[in-house]
């Protein structure tokens, strides 16, 4: 993605900051999803089979 012959503009710093924010948001998303996916890799089964899982109820409310 990097272009070695690219002339540095004033927006370079802003782009770097934005990339950092994007990377952080990606890591946050994966951290939120991992604890839910690891115990049971099939979330659809949790809706079909009623189990007392507080995490799923939270996820449902956050989705809408």
C-alpha positions as CSV (number, residue, x, y, z in Angstrom):
1,X,0.0,0.0,0.0
2,X,2.9,2.4,0.7
3,X,4.3,4.3,-2.3
4,X,8.1,5.0,-1.9
5,X,8.1,7.7,-4.6
6,X,5.1,9.5,-3.0
7,X,5.7,13.2,-2.1
8,X,4.8,13.8,1.6
9,X,1.8,16.1,2.0
10,X,0.5,17.9,5.1
11,X,-2.3,15.2,5.4
12,X,0.2,12.4,6.1
13,X,0.1,12.9,9.9
14,X,-3.7,12.9,9.8
15,X,-3.8,9.8,7.8
16,X,-1.4,8.1,10.2
17,X,-3.6,9.1,13.2
18,X,-6.7,7.8,11.3
19,X,-5.0,4.5,10.6
20,X,-4.1,4.1,14.3
21,X,-7.8,4.7,15.2
22,X,-8.9,2.2,12.6
23,X,-6.5,-0.4,13.9
24,X,-7.7,0.2,17.5
25,X,-11.3,-0.1,16.5
26,X,-10.5,-3.4,14.7
27,X,-8.8,-4.9,17.7
28,X,-11.7,-3.7,20.0
29,X,-14.2,-5.4,17.7
30,X,-12.3,-8.7,17.7
31,X,-11.9,-8.5,21.5
32,X,-15.6,-8.1,21.9
33,X,-16.5,-10.9,19.6
34,X,-13.9,-13.5,20.7
35,X,-15.3,-14.2,24.2
36,X,-18.7,-14.9,22.6
37,X,-17.4,-17.1,19.8
38,X,-14.9,-19.2,21.8
39,X,-17.2,-21.0,24.2
40,X,-19.7,-21.9,21.4
41,X,-18.6,-21.4,17.8
42,X,-22.2,-21.5,16.5
43,X,-24.2,-18.5,17.9
44,X,-27.4,-19.6,16.0
45,X,-27.7,-22.7,18.2
46,X,-27.9,-20.5,21.3
47,X,-31.1,-18.9,19.9
48,X,-32.6,-22.3,19.0
49,X,-31.6,-24.0,22.3
50,X,-32.6,-21.8,25.3
51,X,-29.5,-21.4,27.6
52,X,-29.0,-18.9,30.4
53,X,-26.1,-16.9,28.8
54,X,-26.0,-13.2,29.9
55,X,-23.6,-12.4,27.1
56,X,-26.0,-13.3,24.3
57,X,-28.8,-11.2,25.8
58,X,-26.4,-8.2,25.9
59,X,-25.3,-8.8,22.3
60,X,-29.0,-9.0,21.2
61,X,-29.8,-5.7,22.8
62,X,-26.7,-4.0,21.3
63,X,-27.6,-5.2,17.8
64,X,-31.0,-3.8,18.0
